[in-house]
Amino acid sequence: MANQIGRLGYLGLAIEAVAGTPEASPDVYLNLNDAPKFNEKHESIANIGLVHSRIERADSVQGKKWMEGTLNVNLDTIKCGYLFKLALGNEISNGAGRHDFYPTVSGNNLLSATLFQNRGGNIFETIPYCVVDQLNLTAGDGLITLQATCKSKVSDNSSQLTPTTTSGQTFTFANYTVKFGATLAAAEVSTAIKMNSFNLVIANNVQLHHQSGSQEFSIVTSKQLKVTGSYTKLFDNATERNAFMGLTKRSMVVDFTIPGSNETIKINIPKFALQEHTIDGGISDIYAETGSFEAEIDTTQMAHYLTIIVTNSKTTEYA
């Protein structure tokens, strides 16, 4: 068996038509910026009954089994839609390249995917019933990234696949803007704020249900949905501090665009509130401020808690 570096592997993904039923082949191969960190988990059950000895663990049997790990990719105009849909659950596609993703808020079932992984020589795996527990978008001063923290069933051995490339332009820190306003409409036309960094987290708080008949879980459900984030900017006025102290509710629009391209991403948050605000700087540094926020519901402005609108060359639904 040949050894190999992570760069020589691949990770394919297919959204499952029926949760937990593996798909036959990938819909897409993700362009990873790090090797996937998927590992098996097994909580063996210890027998610590009295055996006339100080030794606690007398024996053990097999217990709960699952997998968990992270996928790290650069934010691009096409493949990002698969992770947005898995994290949020719903999509409206107009058949002309616009995809509106929004979360399921009235139920607990999650959209799932089958992963196809090669991470070492002749080891090829199919990983079924993979769900996104948390999706983290991060913008610093380089490429913008997505990290999906996932849980799944245990992998099965499979055969080697031949990865294919799906074109999609990647976004850098120069390609996004963040705008605030009293309403979404006001935010849309307001002046973009110069950000040093920006972060958005979609947390599904998934729960694996291990039930009778198998060591593997039988179903996954989501608990409370939270959308949080933070941003850092140079401290030049008291606006953010006052918004924090006054619990001022605002709207947020985040736009990702590439000059000369009609492929875009837009994040609409109709209402958010700052949960923390700090101002920091060294004796020789410019003061910077960081605001940590959480999204709230405002159905008077938008039907959904959060929407992510992707416009690209893909004219079919992510399915």
Secondary structure, DSSP 4 states (H G I P E B T S, - for coil): -----GGG-EEEEEE-SSTTS--SS-SEE--BSS----EEEEEEEEE----SSS-S--EEEEEEEEEEEEEEEE-BSSTHHHHHHHHHEEEEE-SSSEEEEEE--S--B---EEEEEEEETTEEEEEEEEEEEEEEEEESSSB-EEEEEEEEPPPEE------------B-BGGGEEEEEESSHHHHHHSPPB--SEEEEEEE--EEEE--TT-SB-SEEEE---EEEEEEEEE--SSHHHHHHHTT--EEEEEEE--TT---EEEEEEEEEEEEEEEEE--TTS--EEEEEEEE---TTT-SSS-EEEEESS--S---
